[in-house]
Amino acid sequence: MPSKREVLALLNREELVSVVEQFELSVADRRKKDELLEAVASSKKATLAQVLQELPRDRLKDWCRGLGLDESGREKAALVERLTGSSPAPAAARAVLLPGEKLTREKLEGYLWSAADILRGSIDSSDYKNYILGLLFLKRLSDRFDEECEALQSVKGANPEEPDEHDFFVPKRARWPELQKTATNIGGALNKACTALEEGNPRTLEGVLAGIDYNDERKLGDNRNRDDVLSRLVQHFSKVNLRNANLSEPDLLGRAYEYLIERFADDAGKKGGEFYTPKKVVELIVRILAPQAGMRICDPTAGSGGMLIACAHYVEEHKGNPKNLGLFGQEKNLGTWALAKMNLLLHNLPGARIEKGDTIRDPRDPRHDSKPEAVGRVHPRNPCAALGHGWPQSQVPASARA
């Protein structure tokens, strides 16, 4: 499925200028197609569907053909749906498994990404990640909890409802079968489920899910529209089993989560850089750092945690124990901080500590002490990129000024 940027790149410069003028977008130099493309691709006002509606049907058919999409039919609306990805997901992306078959990475990724189809046309694409990643996390914890409960049935004296028996205790109102039964005020039920999960696991989940509001009228519409969209999402996730026994590899959920973050970052364009660093860049930096088991690794601009996870993978690939690696980070955007926490937990790295806050204004010491030797590797990108985000020029070091 092509991204918004990939489709818009098919427009010529004059057409991009027309879109910029139509939606009153700000562009520093309209002579440069790359800057025009960036402005339109990252705009919330200029949706891809609105731009495509202005183009002739034959042009849309050519684009569908060039992008490997179905070009059949005479309805312009159908062509727009295919190019925006809002048509129903193909059967191959529905993660249908045969008896005894395990869930593969390819099937899971396709199925999870197809959840975005439910939201297209209902909310802005920049908001997809919060709802889809949040529901994925809820479903995974609930399925894993049920799996642990079943295993505890054969353990003498074990109580499946005892929180200490579980990696994450899932209160009844947060369990997936309970959410499936909810027919009205689904947003309220999901919000209460998130609150219950945080309260049941304060050491690991406090604040992680609180930032996702499933009752946000500005993003999800009125009660009727919210219930319709959220019901479809819940039923969509209900069709995939995320228990350990159903996964083809131990880190499948973590890798699928990173895949979604990458796709959402691509859709978000330039703004995606706030929470995601391209995979090849991460791999290069990690190879240069060459982390080893026993080290403490700190990323003071953690984003969604990808760099820390890559360090753990590097250690494992070099026959080390990633559990014997101290992972620390700091992130000032609370939504991105929550993404990082969920990302690390799904990669089975619960010991990683990500602090909230601005690294430059309010740096948090990884070990709550003042020993500079406490960290073996530090890999920030440019924390002074905060310039223009509330930083007075006088407070930025001269070496970091443009």
C-alpha positions as CSV (number, residue, x, y, z in Angstrom):
1,M,0.0,0.0,0.0
2,P,1.6,3.3,-1.1
3,S,2.1,6.0,1.5
4,K,0.7,9.5,1.2
5,R,4.2,10.8,0.2
6,E,4.7,8.2,-2.5
7,V,1.4,9.1,-4.2
8,L,1.9,12.9,-3.9
9,A,5.4,12.5,-5.4
10,L,3.6,11.7,-8.7
11,L,2.4,15.3,-8.9
12,N,4.5,17.7,-10.9
13,R,5.8,21.0,-9.3
14,E,3.0,23.1,-10.7
15,E,0.4,20.8,-9.3
16,L,2.0,20.9,-5.9
17,V,2.1,24.7,-6.0
18,S,-1.6,24.6,-6.8
19,V,-2.3,22.4,-3.7
20,V,-0.1,24.6,-1.5
21,E,-2.1,27.7,-2.6
22,Q,-5.5,25.9,-2.2
23,F,-4.8,24.9,1.4
24,E,-2.7,28.0,2.2
25,L,0.4,26.0,3.2
26,S,3.7,27.6,4.1
27,V,6.7,26.8,1.9
28,A,10.0,28.5,2.1
29,D,10.9,28.1,-1.6
30,R,8.2,27.2,-4.0
31,R,10.7,26.6,-6.7
32,K,11.8,23.4,-5.0
33,K,9.6,20.4,-5.5
34,D,11.0,18.6,-2.5
35,E,9.9,21.5,-0.2
36,L,6.5,21.6,-1.8
37,L,6.1,17.8,-1.4
38,E,7.1,18.0,2.2
39,A,4.6,20.7,3.0
40,V,1.7,18.8,1.4
41,A,2.7,15.4,2.7
42,S,2.9,16.6,6.3
43,S,-0.2,18.8,6.2
44,K,-3.2,17.8,8.2
45,K,-5.4,20.2,6.2
46,A,-4.5,18.7,2.8
47,T,-5.6,15.1,3.0
48,L,-4.6,12.8,0.2
49,A,-8.3,12.1,-0.7
50,Q,-9.0,15.8,-1.2
51,V,-5.9,16.2,-3.4
52,L,-6.8,13.2,-5.5
53,Q,-10.5,14.3,-6.0
54,E,-9.2,17.3,-8.1
55,L,-7.5,15.0,-10.6
56,P,-9.1,13.4,-13.7
57,R,-10.1,9.8,-13.6
58,D,-7.7,8.7,-16.3
59,R,-4.8,10.1,-14.3
60,L,-5.8,8.2,-11.2
61,K,-6.1,5.0,-13.3
62,D,-2.6,5.5,-14.6
63,W,-1.3,5.9,-11.0
64,C,-3.1,2.8,-9.8
65,R,-1.5,0.8,-12.7
66,G,2.0,2.2,-12.0
67,L,1.7,1.4,-8.3
68,G,0.4,-2.1,-8.8
69,L,-3.1,-1.4,-7.6
70,D,-6.4,-2.4,-9.1
71,E,-7.3,0.0,-11.9
72,S,-10.6,-1.5,-12.9
73,G,-14.0,0.3,-12.7
74,R,-15.2,3.6,-13.8
75,E,-16.0,5.2,-10.4
76,K,-13.5,7.9,-9.5
77,A,-14.2,7.4,-5.8
78,A,-13.1,3.7,-6.0
79,L,-9.8,4.8,-7.5
80,V,-9.3,7.4,-4.8
81,E,-10.0,4.7,-2.2
82,R,-7.3,2.4,-3.6
83,L,-4.7,5.1,-3.7
84,T,-5.4,6.3,-0.2
85,G,-5.6,2.7,1.1
86,S,-9.2,3.2,2.4
87,S,-10.6,0.2,0.5
88,P,-11.1,-3.1,2.4
89,A,-7.9,-4.9,3.2
90,P,-7.1,-7.9,0.9
91,A,-7.7,-11.4,2.3
92,A,-4.0,-12.0,2.5
93,A,-3.7,-9.3,5.2
94,R,-6.4,-10.8,7.5
95,A,-4.1,-13.2,9.3
96,V,-6.3,-16.2,8.8
97,L,-4.4,-19.3,10.2
98,L,-4.9,-23.0,9.6
99,P,-5.3,-25.3,12.6
100,G,-1.8,-25.5,14.3
101,E,-0.3,-22.8,12.1
102,K,1.7,-20.1,13.9
103,L,1.4,-16.4,13.3
104,T,4.2,-15.2,11.0
105,R,5.7,-11.8,11.0
106,E,4.5,-11.1,7.4
107,K,0.9,-12.0,8.3
108,L,0.9,-10.1,11.6
109,E,2.3,-7.0,10.1
110,G,-0.2,-7.0,7.2
111,Y,-3.1,-7.6,9.6
112,L,-2.0,-4.9,12.0
113,W,-1.5,-2.3,9.2
114,S,-4.9,-3.1,7.8
115,A,-6.4,-1.8,11.0
116,A,-5.5,1.6,9.7
117,D,-8.0,1.1,6.9
118,I,-10.8,1.3,9.5
119,L,-9.6,4.7,10.6
120,R,-9.0,6.2,7.2
121,G,-11.6,8.8,6.4
122,S,-12.6,9.0,10.1
123,I,-9.5,10.7,11.7
124,D,-6.3,12.3,10.6
125,S,-3.5,9.9,9.7
126,S,-1.2,11.4,12.2
127,D,-3.5,10.1,15.0
128,Y,-3.6,6.5,13.7
129,K,-0.6,5.4,15.7
130,N,-2.0,6.2,19.2
131,Y,-5.2,4.2,18.8
132,I,-3.8,1.2,16.8
133,L,-0.6,0.8,18.9
134,G,-2.6,1.3,22.1
135,L,-5.1,-1.4,21.1
136,L,-2.3,-3.8,20.0
137,F,-0.8,-3.4,23.5
138,L,-4.1,-4.0,25.3
139,K,-4.8,-7.1,23.2
140,R,-1.3,-8.5,23.7
141,L,-1.4,-8.1,27.5
142,S,-4.9,-9.6,27.7
143,D,-4.1,-12.6,25.5
144,R,-0.9,-13.3,27.4
145,F,-2.7,-13.0,30.8
146,D,-5.3,-15.6,29.6
147,E,-2.5,-17.9,28.6
148,E,-0.8,-17.5,32.0
149,C,-4.1,-18.2,33.7
150,E,-4.6,-21.4,31.8
151,A,-1.0,-22.6,32.7
152,L,-1.7,-21.8,36.4
153,Q,-4.7,-24.1,36.5
154,S,-2.3,-27.1,36.6
155,V,-0.1,-25.6,39.3
156,K,-1.1,-26.7,42.8
157,G,-2.0,-23.8,45.1
158,A,-1.6,-21.2,42.4
159,N,-4.3,-18.5,42.1
160,P,-4.8,-17.1,38.6
161,E,-6.3,-13.9,40.0
162,E,-3.2,-13.2,42.1
163,P,-1.3,-10.3,40.6
164,D,2.1,-11.7,41.6
165,E,1.5,-14.7,39.4
166,H,1.7,-12.6,36.2
167,D,4.2,-10.5,34.3
168,F,1.3,-8.0,33.9
169,F,-1.9,-8.3,35.9
170,V,-5.0,-7.5,33.8
171,P,-8.0,-6.5,35.8
172,K,-11.3,-7.9,34.6
173,R,-12.6,-4.7,33.0
174,A,-9.4,-4.6,30.9
175,R,-9.7,-8.1,29.6
176,W,-10.4,-8.4,25.9
177,P,-13.6,-10.6,26.2
178,E,-15.1,-7.8,28.4
179,L,-14.3,-5.2,25.8
180,Q,-15.7,-7.3,23.1
181,K,-19.1,-7.4,24.9
182,T,-19.3,-3.6,25.1
183,A,-21.8,-2.2,22.6
184,T,-22.1,1.4,23.6
185,N,-19.7,4.0,25.0
186,I,-16.9,1.9,23.8
187,G,-14.4,4.8,24.2
188,G,-15.3,5.1,27.8
189,A,-14.8,1.4,28.3
190,L,-11.4,1.5,26.7
191,N,-10.3,4.5,28.7
192,K,-11.4,2.7,31.9
193,A,-9.5,-0.5,30.8
194,C,-6.3,1.6,30.3
195,T,-6.7,3.2,33.7
196,A,-7.3,-0.2,35.4
197,L,-4.2,-1.7,33.7
198,E,-2.1,1.2,34.9
199,E,-3.4,0.9,38.4
200,G,-2.9,-2.8,38.4
201,N,0.7,-2.4,37.3
202,P,2.0,0.9,38.7
203,R,5.7,0.1,38.5
204,T,5.7,-0.7,34.8
205,L,2.7,0.9,33.2
206,E,2.0,4.2,35.1
207,G,1.3,6.9,32.6
208,V,1.9,4.7,29.6
209,L,-1.7,4.4,28.4
210,A,-3.2,7.6,30.0
211,G,-2.4,9.8,27.1
212,I,-4.7,7.8,24.7
213,D,-8.2,9.2,24.8
214,Y,-10.7,6.9,23.1
215,N,-13.5,9.3,23.8
216,D,-11.9,12.3,22.1
217,E,-14.7,13.9,20.2
218,R,-12.4,16.1,18.2
219,K,-10.6,13.1,16.7
220,L,-13.2,10.3,16.7
221,G,-16.4,12.3,16.2
222,D,-19.7,12.1,18.1
223,N,-20.9,9.2,20.2
224,R,-22.4,7.3,17.3
225,N,-19.3,7.7,15.1
226,R,-16.9,6.8,17.9
227,D,-18.8,3.6,18.8
228,D,-18.9,2.6,15.1
229,V,-15.2,3.1,14.5
230,L,-14.0,1.7,17.9
231,S,-16.3,-1.4,17.6
232,R,-14.8,-2.2,14.2
233,L,-11.3,-1.8,15.6
234,V,-12.0,-4.0,18.6
235,Q,-13.6,-6.7,16.4
236,H,-10.6,-6.5,14.0
237,F,-8.1,-7.1,16.8
238,S,-10.3,-9.9,18.2
239,K,-9.6,-12.0,15.1
240,V,-5.8,-12.3,15.9
241,N,-4.5,-14.4,18.8
242,L,-1.4,-12.8,20.4
243,R,-0.5,-15.5,22.9
244,N,3.1,-16.7,23.0
245,A,2.1,-20.2,21.8
246,N,0.6,-18.6,18.6
247,L,3.7,-16.7,17.7
248,S,6.3,-18.0,15.2
249,E,9.2,-16.2,17.0
250,P,9.7,-14.9,20.5
251,D,10.2,-11.2,19.5
252,L,7.4,-11.2,16.9
253,L,5.2,-8.6,18.7
254,G,8.1,-6.3,19.3
255,R,9.2,-6.4,15.7
256,A,5.6,-5.9,14.5
257,Y,5.3,-2.9,16.8
258,E,8.4,-1.4,15.3
259,Y,7.1,-2.0,11.8
260,L,4.0,0.0,12.6
261,I,6.0,2.8,14.1
262,E,8.0,2.9,10.9
263,R,4.9,3.0,8.7
264,F,3.3,5.7,10.8
265,A,6.5,7.8,10.7
266,D,6.5,7.4,6.9
267,D,2.9,8.7,6.7
268,A,3.7,11.5,9.0
269,G,6.6,12.8,6.8
270,K,9.0,15.2,8.4
271,K,7.1,15.1,11.8
272,G,7.8,11.3,11.9
273,G,11.4,12.2,12.8
274,E,10.2,13.3,16.2
275,F,9.6,9.7,17.2
276,Y,11.4,7.5,14.7
277,T,15.0,7.4,13.3
278,P,15.4,5.4,10.0
279,K,16.5,1.8,10.6
280,K,19.7,2.1,8.6
281,V,20.8,5.1,10.6
282,V,20.2,3.3,13.8
283,E,22.1,0.2,12.6
284,L,25.1,2.3,11.7
285,I,25.2,4.2,15.0
286,V,24.8,0.9,17.0
287,R,27.7,-0.7,15.0
288,I,29.9,2.3,15.8
289,L,28.9,2.1,19.5
290,A,29.5,-1.7,19.7
291,P,27.7,-2.2,23.0
292,Q,28.6,-5.1,25.2
293,A,26.8,-7.1,27.9
294,G,27.3,-5.4,31.2
295,M,27.4,-1.9,29.8
296,R,24.9,0.9,30.6
297,I,23.5,2.5,27.5
298,C,21.9,5.9,27.5
299,D,19.9,7.6,24.8
300,P,19.0,11.1,26.0
301,T,16.7,11.7,23.0
302,A,15.0,8.3,23.1
303,G,12.1,8.8,20.7
304,S,10.2,5.6,20.5
305,G,13.1,3.6,22.0
306,G,14.4,2.0,18.7
307,M,18.0,2.8,19.4
308,L,18.0,1.1,22.8
309,I,16.3,-1.9,21.4
310,A,18.8,-2.1,18.5
311,C,21.6,-2.1,21.2
312,A,19.9,-5.1,22.9
313,H,19.6,-6.9,19.6
314,Y,23.3,-6.2,18.8
315,V,24.4,-7.7,22.1
316,E,22.2,-10.8,21.5
317,E,23.6,-11.2,17.9
318,H,27.1,-11.2,19.4
319,K,26.3,-14.0,21.8
320,G,25.8,-11.7,24.8
321,N,22.8,-11.5,27.2
322,P,20.7,-8.5,26.4
323,K,19.2,-8.8,29.9
324,N,22.6,-7.9,31.3
325,L,22.5,-4.5,29.6
326,G,21.4,-1.3,31.4
327,L,19.1,0.7,29.1
328,F,18.3,4.3,29.9
329,G,16.7,7.1,28.0
330,Q,14.8,10.4,28.3
331,E,12.1,11.8,26.1
332,K,10.2,15.1,26.5
333,N,7.2,14.4,24.3
334,L,4.8,12.4,26.6
335,G,3.1,10.6,23.7
336,T,6.4,9.5,22.3
337,W,7.6,8.5,25.8
338,A,4.6,6.2,26.0
339,L,5.4,4.7,22.6
340,A,8.9,4.0,23.9
341,K,7.7,2.3,27.1
342,M,5.3,0.0,25.1
343,N,7.9,-0.7,22.5
344,L,10.5,-1.8,25.1
345,L,7.9,-3.9,27.0
346,L,6.8,-5.7,23.8
347,H,10.5,-6.5,23.2
348,N,10.6,-8.1,26.6
349,L,12.9,-5.4,28.0
350,P,11.0,-4.4,31.1
351,G,14.2,-3.3,32.9
352,A,14.8,-0.4,30.6
353,R,14.1,3.0,32.2
354,I,12.8,5.9,30.1
355,E,12.5,9.2,31.9
356,K,10.1,12.0,31.0
357,G,11.5,15.5,30.4
358,D,13.7,17.8,28.4
359,T,17.3,16.4,28.2
360,I,18.8,19.9,28.0
361,R,16.7,21.8,30.4
362,D,16.2,19.0,32.9
363,P,18.6,16.1,32.4
364,R,17.9,12.9,34.4
365,D,20.8,10.9,35.6
366,P,20.4,7.3,34.5
367,R,21.4,6.1,38.0
368,H,20.2,9.0,40.1
369,D,23.8,9.7,41.1
370,S,26.4,12.0,39.8
371,K,29.0,9.5,38.6
372,P,30.0,10.3,35.0
373,E,31.3,6.8,34.6
374,A,27.9,5.3,35.3
375,V,27.2,5.1,31.5
376,G,29.2,3.1,29.1
377,R,27.7,4.4,25.8
378,V,25.7,7.6,25.1
379,H,24.2,8.0,21.6
380,P,22.2,11.2,21.3
381,R,21.1,12.6,18.0
382,N,20.9,16.4,18.1
383,P,19.1,17.5,21.3
384,C,19.7,21.1,20.2
385,A,17.2,20.5,17.4
386,A,14.8,21.8,20.1
387,L,15.8,25.2,18.6
388,G,12.6,26.7,17.4
389,H,10.5,24.7,19.9
390,G,10.6,27.1,22.8
391,W,14.3,27.6,23.2
392,P,15.5,31.2,23.4
393,Q,18.5,31.7,21.1
394,S,20.5,33.0,24.1
395,Q,20.1,29.7,25.9
396,V,21.5,27.5,23.1
397,P,25.3,26.9,23.1
398,A,27.0,28.9,20.3
399,S,28.3,25.6,18.8
400,A,24.7,24.4,18.3
401,R,23.4,27.5,16.6
402,A,22.7,27.5,12.9
